[in-house]
Amino acid sequence: MTALYPLVRHADGRTFHDGAPLTLADAQIMLNDAIFDGRVEVGSFLHVGPDQLTIQPPDADPGA
């Protein structure tokens, strides 16, 4: 079964996506598009939480 995430937030709490549930792959594509468009900083990455995804900035610790 594939996990679905209806909420994707920035690390500072701002909402990036709140709507139809996304797979991790779909959320990554959305993040890549936002990086390409300059809406999100290059090097940002997704952190998988129990019920949401969080966009972490490039200088965040990926293991935290």
PyMOL commands that set and color helices and strands:
alter all, ss='L'
color gray80, all
select helices_A, chain A and resi 24-37
alter helices_A, ss='H'
color red, helices_A
select strands_A, chain A and resi 5-10+15-22+45-48+53-56
alter strands_A, ss='S'
color yellow, strands_A
deselect
rebuild
show_as cartoon
